[in-house]
Amino acid sequence: MKQMTVLVRHFPTVDDARGTLTPRGGSSSLLPLDETKVDELTGALAHLISVYDTTSFIYTSTSSHAVETANLLLNRLALPPSSLIADARLGNIDQGAYAGSTQTQFSSTELYRAWHSAPTTVRFPGGETLGDVKARVSSFLQENLSGGRSLNLVVGHTTPLQVLTLQLLGLPLRNVWQFYYAPFSATIIYGNVLLMHNGRQVTNNWTTQIRE
């Protein structure tokens, strides 16, 4: 068996509902949970954990809504508290001057159009580039997800999860928009193979393959 990485975006927040760009390191309260969706997610995760006989870890961004999501998963999966590790390198991209603005305000700018058409060329004023995110995500990856027979969950924000996915699959940053992260769904990478994205199976018969 190879290393399995399960990527989960933090559960929906008040800022998500308002269409507000949460500042990096900022906090936003979680919306009331969709218990059915949470049960589906935790049921699937519990099954994966049962396949591995090594300790599973949950890594999370230090943002309060990501930590709260990670704690919910930790408790429902009955993992020990020591399994939860917060790491600032998983924080969302720093949107600088645009942090706190609404999606509507941001979408009317030239920067927004460049962000979606040529994302590797964009630096948020007073904030980060995708390259900056890649540097810290790569550092996290090398330190914590460098291989071996283990199962790890990563709870975070869309952009760092997109970059982490590209790193694990060996794809260039320009492919960042190939991977969208929906709430309440898991993206699963086994070694360097994408098995499931946003809860949709990508590779056939993978539940058999991971036991081999």
N, C-alpha and C positions, 0 to 999 in steps of 0.2 A: 504493500500500500504506500502511496505517496502522500505528500502534504496536501490537505484540503483547506481551502480558504473560502469562508462564507461571508459575503459582503451584504450589509443591511444598512439602508439609510435610516436616520433617526425618524421616529414616528411624527406625524403631522403636528405642526405648532400653530400658535396664534398668528405669528408672522406669516406662515405659509398661507393661512386663510385670508389674511389682509393683503397678500402680495407684496410684503415688505422684505427687503434684503437685510437679513440679520447680520450685524457686524461680526467679524471674526472674533471669537472669544466672548461674544455677547450671549445673552440668554433669551429664550422665548418659551413660554409655558406650553406644554403639550395639550392638544385638544382632547376631549373625551375619547377614549379608545373605542375602536370597533372591535369588540371582543371576539366576534366570529373570525375576523382576519388575524387577530393576534393568536387565537387558538390554532388556526391553520398553520401559521408560521412556526410557532413553537412546537407543534406536533411534528412538522417536517424536520426541524432542527434536532429534536429529541431522537428521532429515528437515525439521523446521521451520526449523532454522538454515540449511539448504541453500537454502531459499526466499529468505532475506534475504541481501543482499550487503554489509550494514553490520556493524560490530562488534557482537557480542552480549556482554551483561554478565550476571553472576550476582551478585545482591545477597543477603546473608545476615544473619540475626541474629548477634550476637556470641557466643551460647551455643556451647559447644564442640561439642555434638552437631549443631547446625545448620551450623557451619563445617565439620565433618567431612563431613556430607552434601554440602555445596556443593563441597568439594574433590574428593569422589568423582565428582560430575557434571562438574566442570571437567576432570578428567583423562580421563574416558571420552569426553568430547565433544571432546577435544584443543584446548581453548581456551587461550590464553596466560594465565599467572598474573596478569597485570595486569587480566584480565577479572573477577576476583573482588574484590568490595567488601563488607566487613563494616560493618554500620550498627546501632548500639545501638537505634535507633528501631523496629527490627523485632523487638525482644525480646518475649517472652510477657507477657501481662497479669500484673501484680504481684498475687499472691493474698494478700499480707500474712500475717496470722496463720495462714492455712490452708496456706501453702507448706510442703511437707514432709509434710503429712498424706496419708492414703490417700483414694482415691475413695469407699471405703465409709464412712469417717468423715465426709467432706464431704457425702455424699448423704443423711445422716440429719439434716441441719440445715435450719432455715428459710431460711437464706441460699441454699442449693442450690436449694430450690424456687422462690425468687424469681429466682434466676439463670436458671432455665429458663423461667419464666412471664412475667417482666417484667424482662429483663436490663438495660434502660437505667436502672432504679431502684437498681441494686445498687452499693455500694462495698464492696470487700473490706476488712475491718478492718486498718488500717495499710497498705493497698494502693491499687489503682487502681479506677476506673470504666471502663466502655466509652468514655465521653466522653474520658477521659484517653488511652486507646489511640488513639482517633480523632484526637486533636490531634497526637500524634507521627507516626502513620501518614500523616496529611494533609501534614505537613511533609516527610516522606520522599517522598511522591508528587509534590508540587509541585517538589521539587528534582531528582528523578531520572526521573520517569515522566510528564513534562508534555506528551507528544505527540511527533510527528515519526515518521519512518519508521525504526523500530528494533524489535529483539526483545530482551526482557529476561526473565531468570528471577529469581524471588524465592523463596528458601528460608527458611522460618520455622516459626512455631508456629500452632496452630489459630486462636486468637482474633485475632491481628493479621492473619492471612491472610483471615479472615472479614470483618474491618473493611475491609481493602484491597479486597476484592471488592465490597463495598457501595459504597465510594467510587468505584471505577472504573465501576460500573454505575449510579451515581446513585440508590441505594436508601437508605432510612433505617436507622438503627441497630437499630430494633426487628425488622428482618428477619434479624438475625444468625444465628439457628438455621436459616435456609433453606439455609445452605451448610456442609456437613460436609467435612472434609479427611482423606482416607484416605492411609496411607503408599503409596509407590510409584505414585502416580497424579498426573496433571497436570490442572490447571484452566487453561483458555486463554481469555483475553479479548482480542478484536481491536477496538481503539478502545474503544467502550463497549458492545460486544456480546459476550455469553457464547457461546462456540463449543463448549466442552467443560468438563464438571465431573466431577471424580474419574474421569477416563478415559472418560466416557460422552458421546458426541456429543449436543449440544443443538441446534445449527443445521445444517440440511441443506446439503450441497454447499459447505461453507465452505472446503475446500481449493482450490476453484476461485475463490471470491470473493476470497481474499487475494492472488491473483496479478493481479487486475484493477486 
